[in-house]
């Protein structure tokens, strides 16, 4: 994953790369990570190329493909304005990885767990004597 996609120091990696403006195709040294995973030639206008790099992109795209399907994600990305696609790809990767860990609740299960931890900590703070 590119260092430019690290968000907020949360420690989770999305697999999305770069700025979302570079385009890869058959002329620039090989397929993007998505096309590499799908074992197909990367077309010059590949919707996945700016977001799934050739090195680690195939690993992250595997979960996206398994959960949502390459065709569905490709259609979704083609309907989203270009300037919003990077955020969409990061979100899709995060949700796909969450669905791989928890097929029923996905990232909602993680949100619920965090809410429970906040409630637990706030209850502990209420019980502590004020000094």
FENFEN-V273958 format. One record per pair of residues at least 24 apart in sequence whose C-alpha atoms are under 10 Angstrom apart, sorted by the first residue. I is the first residue (numbers start at 0). J is the second residue. D is the distance in whole Angstrom. If there is no record, write none. Layout:
i->[I,I]
j->[J,J]
d->[D,D]
This chain:
i->[0,0,0,0,0,0,0,1,1,1,1,1,4,4,4,5,6,11,11,12,12,12,12,12,13,13,13,13,13,13,13,13,13,13,13,13,13,14,14,14,14,14,14,14,14,14,14,14,14,14,14,15,15,15,15,15,15,15,15,15,15,15,15,15,15,15,15,15,15,15,16,16,16,16,16,16,16,16,16,16,16,17,17,17,17,17,18,18,18,18,19,19,19,19,19,19,19,19,19,19,19,19,20,20,20,20,20,20,21,21,21,22,22,22,22,22,23,23,23,23,23,24,28,29,31,31,31,32,32,32,32,32,32,33,33,33,33,33,33,33,33,34,34,35,36,36,36,37,37,37,45,45,46,46,46,46,46,46,46,46,47,47,47,47,47,47,49,49,50,50,50,50,51,59,59,59,59,60,60,60,60,61,61,61,62,62,62,62,62,62,62,62,62,63,63,63,63,63,63,63,63,63,64,64,65,65,65,65,66,66,66,66,66,66,66,66,66,67,67,67,67,67]
j->[50,51,52,54,55,56,59,50,51,52,55,56,85,86,89,89,89,93,96,59,89,92,93,96,51,56,59,60,88,89,90,91,92,93,94,95,96,50,51,52,54,55,56,57,58,59,60,88,89,92,93,47,48,49,50,51,52,55,56,59,60,85,86,87,88,89,90,91,92,93,48,49,50,51,52,53,55,56,85,88,89,49,50,51,52,85,49,50,82,85,47,48,49,50,51,81,82,83,84,85,86,88,48,49,50,81,82,85,48,49,50,46,47,48,49,50,47,48,49,52,53,48,53,53,55,56,57,56,57,58,59,60,61,57,58,59,60,61,63,64,69,60,69,60,60,61,64,61,64,69,73,77,72,73,74,75,76,77,81,84,72,73,76,77,84,88,84,85,84,85,88,89,88,92,93,95,96,91,92,95,96,92,95,96,91,92,93,94,95,96,97,98,99,88,91,92,93,94,95,96,98,99,92,95,95,96,98,99,91,92,94,95,96,97,98,99,102,91,92,94,95,98]
d->[10,9,8,8,6,7,9,10,10,8,9,10,9,9,8,10,10,8,10,9,9,9,8,9,10,9,7,10,8,5,8,8,5,6,9,9,8,8,7,8,10,7,6,9,8,5,8,9,7,7,9,9,10,8,5,5,7,9,7,8,9,7,9,10,6,6,9,10,8,10,9,7,5,6,6,10,9,8,8,9,9,7,7,9,8,9,8,8,10,7,10,9,5,6,10,8,8,9,7,6,10,10,9,6,9,8,9,9,8,5,9,9,9,6,5,9,9,5,7,9,10,8,9,8,10,7,8,4,4,8,8,7,9,5,9,9,6,8,10,9,8,9,10,10,7,7,9,9,9,9,9,10,9,7,9,10,7,7,10,10,9,7,8,10,10,9,10,9,9,7,7,9,9,7,9,9,8,10,8,9,10,10,9,10,10,8,10,9,6,6,9,9,7,9,7,6,9,8,5,8,10,9,10,8,8,10,10,9,10,10,9,6,9,10,7,8,9,9,10,10,7,10]
